[in-house]
Amino acid sequence: MKFMKYSMKYSLLLCLLLPTAAHARAVLMVFGDSLSAGYGLASHQAWPDLLQQRLANDRNIGQRWTVVNASVSGETTAGGLARLPAALNAYHPALVVLELGANDGLRGLPLSAMRENLLAMIRNIKKSGAKILLVGVHLPSNYGMPYTERFRQVYIAVAQQNDLPLVPSLLAGIETEPGLFQADGLHPVAAAETRIVDTVWPALLPMLSARRVSMKPEPTSSE
């Protein structure tokens, strides 16, 4: 009787644990600024939310990933570096989309500091065991060709130094279409967000499809 009693308890415990394990997903964390936070948009309109929707419709990989948007409007690379440890600890991502630097460029901050901040964040993310997709942006032309080119080269150099996949510009394909931007000329309107997903998707897909990925339970806490 004791054996049956303990056996039943074990079976019950196993039934309670199995659903949690079965629904465990890897976390894709988008770590960026207002371009990823969805500045000026409804909460469900930002491209990371649309990425989650696209994954939900993908029978092959969609059930293996949860997208967490840990982006903050106005964030610089220095702010991101300070905030990153808490985000990594909260979400335990298997993949991080790192999209920072635009505010450094728009504020004319030293590009050497931007580069070092990106490198430090990459070291921290790698130490956590997560993979990284680096995403850059292009500055408006009125900042002058010398500065905008040096800014662009920061992402290329950082990606090459760390052997990372790079999306050169998050806004590629819409940068020359004023109608796809809000009144400030910097932030995309909702209609442009799907095209941003299309820009990121080709670089992201091989990483999402990789067989060896650190699976973590879905986060229970929010930022």
N, C-alpha and C positions, 0 to 999 in steps of 0.2 A: 504494500500500500504506500509506503514512504517513497519507493522508487516511482510509482505512478504519480504521486503528488508532486515530486520534484520535476518529473518529466513534463507534467502539464504546465508547471510554472515556467520551465525552460522554453516550452513551445510557445507559450503566451508572450514571453519576453522576445523571442525571435520574431514573432509576428509583428510586434510593435516596432522592432528595429529595422526590419526589412524594407518597409515603405520609405523610411528616411534614406537608407542607402540607395534604394532604387531611384530616388528623385534627386540625389546629389548631383549638382552641376558644377562645372568649372565657371569661375567668374572672370568676365572680361571687364576690366575697369578702364573707363575713359577718364583721363586725368588731364584736364585742359582749362581753358579760360572761357570768356563769354561766347566764343564761336562754337563751343561744344556745350556750354551750359544752357544755350537757347535764349540768349538775351532778347527781350522784346517779344518772345513767343509764348504760347501756352505751353504748359509743362510737358504735354505729350507730343509736341511738334518738333522738338530738337532732334538732330540727326541721331544721337545715341538711342533715343526712344524708337525711332524708325528702324534703326539697326536691329533692335530687339524684336520688332515686328517681322522684319525680314527673316530673322533666324527662326521665329516661331512657325513660319511657313515653309521652312526647309526641313524635310523629313530626314535628311541624312545627318545633319549636324545640329539642327535647331534645339533638340531636346537635351543637348550636352552643355549648353551655355546659358548663363544669365548675365545680362549687361547691367553694370552699375555705373551711373554717371556721377563721378566725383569731381566735376568741373566747377569752377568758381569764377564768376564774372569779375574782370579787373585784375585777375591773377597775373603776376610776373613770375619769371623763373625762380627768383629768390623766395617769393611767397610759396610757390609750389614745393621748393626744396624743404622749407620749414614744415609744410603741411603733409608731406608725403609719408613719413613714418606712421602717423596715425591712420592714414588711409590704408596703407598696406596691412597694418595690424587689424583694422576693422573688417576688411573685405577679403584678405588672403587671395588676391587675384592670381590666376594662372597666366593671364595675358593683360598687358597694360598698353593702351593707346596713349602715348605721351604727346600732347598737343599744347605746347607752351612756347612763349617767346614773342608773340605778337605785341603784347603790351610793353615789353622791353624795347622793341623797335619803335613803336609809336611814341614812347616817352624819350627816345634818344639815349637810353641807358647804354653803358659800355658793353660792346659786343663780346669783349673778353670775359666779362663777368657772366653774361648770358651763357656763353659756351661752357664755362666751368660749372655753372649751376646745372645745366643739362647733363654734363658728364657725371656730376655727383648724384643726380637723380637716377641716372642709368645704373650706376654702381649699386645704389640701394635696391633698385628693382631686381637687378640680377642676383644680388645677395639673397633676396626673398625667394628666388627660384622661378620667378615669372618671366615669360617672354615679353619682348618689347616691339611695338611698331611705333617708329618715330614719325611724327607728322609736322611738317613745316607750314609756313604761310609766306606770301609775298607782300611786301610793304607797298603802299600807294606810291605812284611814280613821283609825286611832288616831294618826296624825301630825297630825291636826287639819285642818279644812277650809281655813283661810287658807294654810297651808304647802303642802298637797297641790294646791291650785288654782294657786298661783304656780309650783309645780313643773311642772304640766301645761302652763301657759302658755309655759314656756321652749321647749318643742318647737314649739308653734304659731308663736311669734315667730321662731324660728330658721328654720323651714321657709318662712315667708312672706318673710323677709328675703332668702333665697337662692333663692326660687321652686323649692322642692323638693317632691316628693310626700312625704306623711307618713302613716304608720300610727300613729294616736294612742296605741294601747296594744297591745303584743305579745300580752298575755294577755286581750284583749277576748273576752267570751263565756264565759270559764272563771273569771273573777275571783270570781264569787259561788258557785262550786261547790267547797266544801272537799275533797270526795272526789277532786278532780283535782290535789291538791297533796300534796307529800311532808310528812313530819312537821313540818318547819320552817314550813309554811304559806306559803312564798315560792316554792319551786321546783316546777314541774309534774311530775307522774308521766309515765311513758312514754305512757300512753293519751291524754294531752292534747296530745302533740306534733303529731299530725296536724291537730288543730284550730288549732294555731298556724300551720302551713303554710297552712291555709285562710284565716286572717286576713291573712297577708302576701300571698298569691297575687294578689288583685285589683289591688293597687297594683304588684306586680312584673311581672305578665304584659305590660302595654304596653311596659315597658322591655326585657323579654326579647325581645319580638317586633319591636322597632325594627330597621329594615333597616340603618341606619348605626351600626355598632358596631365598635370597635377590636378586631380579632381578634388574639389573642396565643397563642403556643404554650403548651401545658400546662406548668405549673411543674415543674421537675425537682428542686427542693429543697423540703424540708419545714421547718416552723417548729420 
